Amino acid sequence: MAEAKQRIASALKMLREADGDPEGALPAGLESGFPVFRTAPPGALAPFLPRIAEIVQRIHDGLNAQGAKIALVGSGVPGVPQNATAWVDGNLSENVAGLFSLGHDKMSEELPPLMERSGPIHLLEPGQIAWYIVHEATHRFAGTLDYQYSPYFEEVQEDEFTASADPEVAAAMEPAMLDRRKVRDPKEFNGKDEQTYLGKQSNWYALGRRALMNADSYAQFVLTATGAPAPRT
């Protein structure tokens, strides 16, 4: 958890020091985690920064609170969500609030309210990396949703492959590869948690304002802003 807490603290410091005018590594992190930052006019982005800063502040304070714990769970334990490497359980009222709060309709860009859940963050061994801790912490301390999981890992692998591939092969791949990463109209978002790589890309670049309450958006933002590779766009 130490790496996650360090990255969160660094990202929070950048946000607080930006004073509404992102500089240095911060813009790259914002554009990677929240694609809307790549296309919206500068004046339209200012209201987004306080919300992002508040969520990062919430996960910073939550993970650093006295007595804060993360439950490490072995594989094969009854009740583990299917295919999950990390998750947060809340009580019934918290779960109902998350499911039915205003703005939960994934086809709408209206954002649900921030909320704190009481259940612990659970991690299987593969989930004990900064990405999953940040992701689950936003669920736990800010009530974020899983509008769409990020294609980040596949895109970084693509970048690494084309960087080392034969120049002719790379030249043939790159136009289509980068075209898939262009920001799309938010109305193209289909409201589903796509599991295929191309489906994830299609929804990721059409998130619009939804990214401000999307858990993977914060994981990608925090990591790329603090030095992890940022996918080329």
C-alpha positions in Angstrom: 0.0 0.0 0.0 3.0 2.3 0.5 3.4 2.9 -3.3 -0.3 3.8 -3.7 -0.2 6.2 -0.8 2.9 7.9 -2.1 1.5 8.3 -5.5 -1.8 9.6 -4.2 0.0 12.2 -2.0 2.1 13.3 -5.0 -0.9 13.7 -7.2 -2.8 15.6 -4.6 0.1 18.0 -4.1 0.2 18.6 -7.9 -3.5 19.3 -7.9 -3.4 21.7 -4.9 -0.4 23.6 -6.4 -2.0 23.9 -9.8 -4.5 26.5 -8.6 -6.6 25.9 -11.7 -3.7 26.0 -14.1 -2.2 22.5 -14.5 1.5 22.4 -15.4 4.3 19.8 -15.6 3.2 16.2 -15.4 -0.3 17.1 -14.3 -1.9 17.8 -17.7 -0.7 14.5 -19.1 -2.2 12.6 -16.1 -5.5 14.5 -16.4 -5.7 13.9 -20.2 -4.9 10.2 -19.8 -7.3 9.6 -16.9 -10.1 12.0 -18.1 -10.0 12.1 -21.9 -12.4 15.1 -21.9 -9.4 17.2 -20.8 -8.0 16.7 -24.3 -10.8 18.4 -26.1 -12.8 20.7 -23.8 -12.0 24.4 -24.0 -9.8 25.5 -21.1 -12.5 27.5 -19.4 -14.8 24.5 -19.3 -12.2 22.4 -17.4 -11.9 24.7 -14.4 -15.0 23.3 -12.6 -13.7 19.7 -13.0 -10.5 20.3 -11.0 -12.0 20.8 -7.6 -14.0 17.6 -7.9 -11.0 15.6 -8.9 -9.0 17.2 -6.1 -11.8 16.4 -3.6 -11.9 12.8 -4.5 -8.1 12.4 -4.4 -8.2 14.2 -1.0 -10.8 11.8 0.2 -8.8 8.7 -0.7 -5.6 10.2 0.7 -7.3 10.9 4.0 -9.1 7.6 4.1 -6.1 5.5 3.5 -4.0 7.4 6.0 -6.7 7.5 8.7 -5.7 5.9 12.0 -6.7 2.2 12.0 -7.3 2.1 8.2 -6.9 -1.5 7.0 -7.0 -3.4 3.7 -8.3 -6.9 3.9 -6.0 -9.4 2.0 -8.1 -12.3 0.9 -6.9 -15.7 -0.3 -8.1 -17.2 -3.5 -11.1 -19.6 -3.4 -12.8 -17.8 -0.5 -16.6 -18.0 -0.6 -18.2 -14.7 -1.5 -15.4 -13.4 -3.7 -16.9 -11.6 -6.7 -16.4 -13.5 -9.9 -13.2 -12.5 -11.7 -12.4 -9.8 -9.1 -9.0 -9.0 -7.9 -10.2 -6.3 -5.6 -13.6 -5.0 -4.3 -15.4 -3.0 -1.7 -18.4 -4.2 0.3 -20.8 -1.8 1.8 -23.9 -2.2 3.9 -27.3 -2.5 2.2 -28.2 1.1 2.5 -24.9 2.2 1.0 -25.2 -0.2 -1.9 -28.8 1.0 -2.6 -27.7 4.6 -2.5 -24.9 3.8 -5.0 -27.3 2.0 -7.3 -30.2 4.4 -7.3 -28.6 7.8 -6.6 -29.3 10.6 -9.0 -27.1 10.3 -12.0 -26.4 6.6 -11.7 -27.9 6.1 -15.2 -24.7 5.4 -17.1 -26.1 6.9 -20.3 -26.3 10.3 -18.5 -23.4 12.6 -17.8 -25.1 13.8 -14.7 -22.9 12.7 -11.8 -24.0 10.9 -8.7 -23.3 12.5 -5.4 -20.1 11.7 -3.4 -20.6 9.1 -0.6 -18.5 7.2 1.8 -19.0 3.4 2.3 -18.2 1.6 5.4 -17.0 -1.8 4.1 -13.3 -2.6 3.8 -11.2 -2.8 0.7 -10.5 -6.4 -0.2 -7.5 -7.4 -2.3 -6.5 -10.7 -3.7 -2.7 -11.0 -4.3 -2.9 -9.7 -8.0 -4.8 -6.7 -6.6 -2.0 -5.6 -4.3 -0.7 -2.9 -6.7 -1.2 0.8 -6.6 -3.7 0.8 -9.5 -6.2 -1.4 -7.7 -5.8 0.3 -4.4 -6.5 3.7 -5.9 -9.5 2.3 -7.8 -11.1 0.6 -4.8 -10.3 3.6 -2.5 -12.4 5.8 -4.8 -15.3 3.4 -4.4 -14.8 3.3 -0.6 -14.3 6.9 0.2 -16.0 8.8 -2.7 -18.7 6.4 -4.0 -17.3 6.2 -7.6 -18.8 3.8 -10.1 -17.4 1.4 -12.7 -18.7 3.2 -15.8 -15.8 1.6 -17.8 -12.6 -0.2 -17.1 -9.5 1.4 -18.7 -7.7 0.0 -21.7 -4.5 1.4 -20.2 -2.5 -1.8 -19.8 -3.3 -3.0 -23.4 -2.4 0.5 -24.8 0.9 0.6 -23.0 1.7 -2.9 -24.3 0.8 -1.7 -27.8 3.1 1.3 -27.4 6.0 -0.9 -26.2 5.5 -3.2 -29.1 5.4 -0.5 -31.8 8.5 1.2 -30.3 10.5 -2.0 -30.6 8.9 -3.4 -33.8 10.3 -3.2 -37.3 9.7 0.4 -38.5 7.5 -0.7 -41.4 5.4 -2.8 -39.1 5.0 0.0 -36.6 4.2 2.5 -39.4 1.4 0.2 -40.7 -0.1 -0.3 -37.2 0.1 3.2 -35.8 -2.7 5.0 -37.8 -5.4 2.6 -36.7 -4.0 2.2 -33.2 -4.0 6.0 -32.5 -7.3 6.6 -34.3 -9.0 4.3 -31.8 -7.7 6.6 -29.0 -9.4 9.7 -30.2 -11.9 11.3 -27.9 -15.5 10.5 -29.0 -18.9 12.1 -28.5 -20.1 11.2 -25.0 -23.4 10.1 -26.6 -21.5 7.2 -28.1 -21.0 5.7 -24.6 -23.2 2.6 -24.5 -23.7 2.3 -20.8 -22.0 -1.1 -20.5 -18.9 -2.2 -18.7 -17.2 -3.5 -21.8 -14.8 -6.4 -21.3 -13.2 -6.6 -24.7 -10.2 -4.4 -25.4 -11.8 -2.6 -28.4 -15.0 -2.2 -26.5 -13.2 -0.7 -23.6 -11.4 1.8 -25.9 -14.7 2.8 -27.5 -16.3 3.6 -24.2 -13.2 5.0 -22.5 -12.9 7.8 -25.1 -16.6 8.5 -24.9 -16.9 8.8 -21.1 -17.2 12.6 -21.1 -18.0 14.0 -17.7 -18.7 10.4 -16.4 -15.0 10.0 -16.0 -15.2 12.3 -13.0 -16.9 9.5 -11.1 -15.3 6.5 -12.8 -12.9 4.6 -10.6 -10.4 3.6 -13.2 -10.1 7.2 -14.3 -8.6 8.0 -11.0 -6.3 5.0 -11.0 -5.0 6.0 -14.4 -4.8 9.7 -13.5 -2.8 9.1 -10.3 -0.4 6.6 -11.9 0.3 8.6 -15.1 0.6 11.9 -13.3 3.2 10.4 -11.0 5.5 8.8 -13.6 3.8 5.6 -14.9 3.8 5.4 -18.7 1.1 7.4 -20.4 -0.4 5.8 -23.5 0.3 7.8 -26.6 -2.6 9.6 -28.2 
